[in-house]
Amino acid sequence: MPDLDSDGAWLLTLDGTPQSYVDLAEPTHLEFEYTRRLGHLADTLAPEGQALDVLHLGGGALTLPRYLAATRPGSRQQVAEADGPLVELVREVLPWGDPGITVTVADARELLERTAPHSLDLVIADVFQGSRTPAHLTSTEFVQLAAAALRPTGCYVANLADSAPLDFARAQAATVRAVFAHTCLVAEPSVLRGRRYGNLLLIGSPAPLPVEPLTRRLAGDPFPARLTSGPELRRLIGTATAVTDDRAHPSPPPPTGAFSIG
């Protein structure tokens, strides 16, 4: 659907769930709060303008690939999107143009398994079937595949959603923490307190994360988010344990009306 308040901007929905917002005239505009947080992470991972090698698991309308193409020209970006008709719709209605963006119709985990070891600076997992993260993308084995694809200073980030009592988010934080030496979680305080359903970013890296500059950027957003790491993250995880393939399950469904678009 076109955004009638902004020429060249479009909202993509799937089964009534807002999935992507793209501004063709201004690709650095990130409308959704969680996409701005992903943009902040990408901005702080390397010096301004430096090209990155990125794998996007989940494509949608390619909001983040367009952003990185604009802010880090020359970046090589591979996108895995399982929905072939969606890819063709986006290619026709919202063409991306940048030669550095390659879109492959494939399951996210299968493409990750085929990725060369130590070849990527950033892996972004933002995969939803409807409004739920598929089970096979929530396990230690999956996160280990992402870790194997990263360079020593690379970073993995997953966009997830949960609500009180945050059992899914705690288990996912334990899973990422079991694989990476450095981890953090990003979410709005109201989501962390279990007051509402919302997005959480789980970030992991073999190298120290840009905690201070990322925290400053998150605090400056219209809807500020909180970064949780170290002992605070361990307290949040509590008794939750890492998830393995044999007991993985999808993220919980959102409450009725969580994604109402009027």
C-alpha positions, -999 to 999 in steps of 0.1 A, spaced: 0 0 0 13 35 -8 19 59 21 -4 88 11 16 111 33 50 104 16 56 102 -22 75 71 -30 69 53 3 52 20 6 40 -4 33 41 -41 27 18 -63 47 15 -101 47 -18 -117 59 -26 -84 77 8 -81 94 30 -50 86 62 -65 72 82 -38 56 82 0 50 102 13 21 108 48 10 121 46 -26 130 83 -26 149 81 7 163 47 15 179 59 47 144 65 62 137 36 86 100 38 97 97 9 120 114 11 154 131 -22 152 146 -14 117 160 18 131 177 -2 159 191 -26 133 203 5 114 220 18 145 238 -15 150 251 -15 114 261 22 118 283 14 148 300 -18 136 325 -2 113 338 33 104 313 54 85 309 45 48 330 13 50 315 -14 29 303 -46 46 296 -82 35 261 -89 48 237 -118 48 201 -110 53 179 -139 64 145 -128 55 140 -102 28 106 -86 28 108 -54 8 146 -51 14 144 -22 38 178 -29 54 196 -39 22 186 -6 7 197 13 38 231 -3 38 235 2 0 229 40 6 250 44 38 278 19 29 282 20 -9 299 -11 -23 286 -34 3 280 -70 -9 246 -81 3 230 -116 0 193 -119 8 175 -152 15 137 -150 11 117 -181 10 86 -165 -6 93 -165 -43 60 -147 -53 69 -120 -28 103 -115 -43 88 -111 -77 62 -86 -64 90 -65 -48 111 -67 -79 82 -54 -100 67 -28 -77 96 -18 -55 128 -25 -76 160 -21 -56 185 -16 -84 218 -17 -65 240 -44 -81 255 -52 -47 222 -67 -35 215 -103 -46 182 -120 -37 179 -157 -36 147 -176 -31 157 -201 -4 151 -212 31 172 -190 55 189 -219 72 197 -238 40 214 -207 25 233 -201 57 246 -237 56 260 -230 21 277 -198 31 315 -198 31 331 -198 66 345 -165 79 331 -146 49 307 -121 65 307 -90 86 270 -91 96 243 -117 96 208 -103 101 180 -129 110 146 -113 105 124 -142 94 88 -145 102 62 -170 89 32 -148 92 39 -132 126 61 -160 141 98 -169 139 101 -205 125 114 -231 150 144 -242 129 158 -206 132 157 -205 170 182 -232 180 219 -233 191 227 -253 159 213 -224 138 232 -197 157 264 -218 154 259 -218 116 258 -180 117 289 -179 139 308 -200 115 300 -177 86 312 -146 105 347 -130 105 364 -127 139 350 -92 143 316 -100 127 282 -97 143 250 -117 144 216 -101 152 182 -116 153 149 -97 154 123 -116 175 90 -108 192 76 -118 226 55 -107 255 51 -115 292 65 -136 308 92 -134 281 100 -171 282 108 -173 245 131 -142 246 149 -155 277 156 -189 260 167 -172 229 191 -149 248 205 -180 265 209 -196 231 228 -167 216 249 -164 248 258 -201 245 274 -195 211 290 -160 213 314 -145 238 298 -111 236 260 -107 237 234 -81 243 196 -76 241 179 -45 228 142 -37 235 119 -10 247 116 -9 285 79 -17 284 86 -49 264 114 -59 289 90 -54 318 64 -76 301 39 -48 298 33 -53 261 41 -75 231 70 -61 210 103 -66 191 136 -76 207 170 -77 191 195 -103 202 231 -95 192 261 -117 194 298 -115 183 331 -132 190 345 -97 194 335 -69 219 303 -51 208 300 -13 203 279 -11 235 285 26 243 278 42 209 249 18 203 234 27 236 236 64 228 219 60 195 191 39 210 185 64 237 180 92 211 152 75 192 116 88 193 108 55 211 140 49 231 152 13 236 173 -2 263 205 -22 258 210 -51 283 243 -69 286 267 -85 311 253 -93 346 220 -76 338 215 -99 308 224 -129 329 198 -119 355 172 -115 327 180 -150 313 176 -164 348 171 -202 347 164 -203 309 186 -226 290 198 -227 254 175 -242 228 185 -271 206 170 -284 174 152 -313 192 132 -289 214 129 -258 193 95 -242 187 82 -211 169 80 -177 187 46 -172 204 18 -157 184 10 -120 189 -21 -110 209 -51 -101 189 -48 -66 175 -11 -63 180 -5 -54 144 -37 -34 136 -31 -10 107 -65 6 107 
